[in-house]
Amino acid sequence: MSKNAELFERAQRSIPGGVNSPVRAFRSVGGTPRFLTRAQGAYTWDADGKQYVDYVGSWGPAILGHAHPEVVEAVQRAALDGLSFGAPTEREIEMAELLIGLLPSIEMVRLVSSGTEATMSAIRLARGFTGRDAIVKFEGCYHGHADSLLVKAGSGLLTFGNPSSGGVPADFAKHTLVLDYNSIPALEECFAARGSEIACVIIEPVAGNMNLVRPSQAYMDRLRALCTEHGVVLIFDEVMTGFRVGLQGVQGLYNITPDLTTLGKIIGGGMPVGAFGGKREIMEKIAPLGTVYQAGTLSGSPVAVAAGLATLRLIRQPGFYEALSARTAAFAAGIASAAAKHGVAFSAQAVGAMFGLYFSPALPQSFADVMASDRERFNRFFHLMLEAGHYLAPSAFEAGFVSAAHSDTDIAATLAAAEDAFRQL
Ligand code: PMP
């Protein structure tokens, strides 16, 4: 028995499903999850000593590649000064000032320890600010696991065919209005009927949790205008896209100013950091200034923030996103042409350093388009790639990530493996 299989068997005896986050379990693609022992640059190694070129990147944070020496050193240095104080530090101000400098929509920001905390807090804040209860989200978007957001969600919920979580009271879920993503008529209808009841709209401004879906500029402009018109707080959930699609996030790409932004993943450089921030007028409603409560024992952890600061320092270097985006675009184009060569109905696209691979002939514009893709074929492709040493996200409904550590040689090796896989499909 392989060491991975042995560990999986053992894990399932003490941990539900053998994992601490559902998508890790390989439930939808089948087979044995790889228990990783080490990650460096573009590579990971599993318990059997097999090496992979990694396109998951810890689900987004590892934009510099794994264990970048400068980030590791920052963590080591910070750890020597103490792991956690529960008191403010200068480093947190530095992080706040940096985020405010990079994302003009953010006038004030608070640090938390995960993306879930960021979105949960942003929604409470929007409700407290507006005095309204209803929120709008979009089918297939995932915003972490707070109760009101686990309605028709993406990521693992979509992967396992259970898009609305158990354990969420109907009385609670009824305040979550769920709309079709990237549909202007659905937006207009909802705002016309209930605009004055809506506290906020939360959106993945480029979706990455139902695979990658890119909304139209017209849609995003309409969304911004409707929120302004109805006094609705517009929340861009950039936990995944922030510093992934570019230095200014999706808000920079589409030139839209959200009222609040949520961040996570990259801003922690692989350590637990999330953030929510935006208009001063809204942010001042948070305790201790205002009545909306939000707190955290480990919020602004000195070690985690040090990792984030080191990461943000490196990705601000001139040309960083140009090079990384070009490499990711070349990867998406290369994989699509490999599929075409073997007559596989397939398409691919990149936005900055994230990509979507679709077993369908055209790029998806909606949740329904994504659902129409060939999931079985994805699963077979996934396993062929894994066997060949290329680790893609274990679900047809997740975006993928390229890091600055992926060399042209790594990408070429993955494209060669993909071509081989398409030939076998
Ligand atoms: N929002 C988005 C857009 C995400 O992709 C995720 C995680 N994949 C979250 C929120 C939740 O973040 P976390 O897993 O850190 O709680």
Boltz pocket constraint, residues with backbone or C-beta under 6 A from the ligand:
constraints:
  - pocket:
      binder: B
      contacts: [[A, 59], [A, 113], [A, 114], [A, 115], [A, 116], [A, 117], [A, 119], [A, 142], [A, 143], [A, 144], [A, 145], [A, 155], [A, 204], [A, 208], [A, 209], [A, 237], [A, 238], [A, 239], [A, 240], [A, 241], [A, 264], [A, 265], [A, 274]]
      max_distance: 6.0
